[in-house]
Amino acid sequence: MKYIYNVTVNIDESIHNEWLAWIKEHIPQVLGTGKFEKATLTRVLVDEDMGGITYSIQYQSYSREALDAYYREDAEKLRSDGLKKFADKMLAFRTELQIIDEYTVNFK
């Protein structure tokens, strides 16, 4: 089974551009741990009551074991990088999704 490690982040507009540049460097660092197959950076299209801009980063893990190894070996250091840099200007929460099945269609 594959898992998606989903990180949803609300960014204060005052640091938005700086954070966006940073996350585009951060994602390859997370992928560099070898625990994830790919990542997708998305903007959440919602009007936030608290303001700011919300993003979702979805990291597709190779397995439950790989995700657990990420938590054990890498998560704390990689999370603290963003916390130190952006402190109270970003709010993040994390969820896990289990991939049950995947479907595609190809019209020709």
C-alpha positions in Angstrom: 0.0 0.0 0.0 1.1 3.5 -0.7 0.4 6.5 1.5 0.2 10.2 0.9 1.7 12.5 3.6 -0.3 15.7 3.1 1.0 19.0 4.6 -1.5 21.8 4.5 0.0 25.2 5.2 -1.6 28.7 5.6 0.9 31.4 4.8 0.7 35.0 5.8 0.5 37.2 2.7 3.5 39.3 4.0 5.8 36.3 3.5 4.1 34.6 0.7 6.7 35.1 -2.1 9.6 34.2 0.3 7.8 31.1 1.5 6.9 30.0 -2.0 10.6 30.3 -3.1 11.6 28.4 0.1 9.1 25.5 -0.3 10.3 24.9 -3.9 13.7 24.2 -2.4 12.3 22.3 0.6 10.3 19.8 -1.4 13.4 18.4 -3.1 15.1 18.0 0.3 12.1 15.9 1.5 12.3 13.8 -1.7 16.0 13.5 -1.1 15.4 11.4 2.0 14.5 8.6 -0.3 11.2 7.9 1.5 8.9 9.4 -1.1 8.3 8.7 -4.8 6.9 12.1 -5.8 5.4 15.3 -4.5 2.7 17.6 -5.7 2.4 21.3 -4.6 -1.1 22.7 -4.9 -2.8 25.9 -3.9 -6.0 25.4 -2.0 -8.8 27.4 -3.6 -10.6 28.6 -0.6 -11.3 32.0 1.0 -9.7 31.8 4.4 -11.5 33.4 7.3 -8.1 34.0 8.9 -6.6 35.5 5.7 -3.5 34.3 4.1 -2.9 31.8 1.3 -3.2 28.1 1.7 -1.2 25.4 0.0 -1.2 21.6 0.2 2.0 19.6 -0.4 1.2 15.9 -1.1 4.2 13.5 -0.7 3.5 10.0 -2.1 5.4 7.5 0.0 6.7 4.2 -1.2 5.2 2.3 1.7 4.0 2.5 5.4 7.6 1.5 6.4 9.1 4.4 4.4 6.7 6.9 5.9 7.4 5.7 9.4 11.2 5.9 8.7 10.7 9.5 7.5 9.0 10.3 10.8 11.8 8.7 12.8 14.8 9.9 10.8 14.0 13.1 9.0 10.7 14.9 9.9 11.8 16.8 13.0 14.8 18.4 11.3 12.9 19.3 8.1 9.9 20.7 10.0 12.1 22.8 12.2 13.7 24.5 9.2 10.4 26.1 8.2 9.4 26.8 11.7 12.6 28.7 12.4 12.4 30.7 9.2 8.7 31.6 9.2 7.6 31.1 12.9 4.2 32.7 13.5 3.6 33.6 9.9 2.7 30.1 8.8 0.3 27.5 10.2 0.7 23.9 9.1 -1.2 20.7 9.8 -0.4 17.2 8.5 -2.6 14.3 7.5 -2.0 10.8 6.1 -4.0 9.4 3.2 -4.0 5.7 2.3 -4.2 5.1 -1.5 -6.8 2.4 -2.0 -6.8 2.4 -5.8 -5.8 4.7 -8.7 -7.7 5.2 -11.9 -6.8 6.9 -15.2 -8.6 7.4 -18.5 -7.1 7.9 -21.9 -9.3 9.2 -24.7 -7.9 8.8 -28.2 
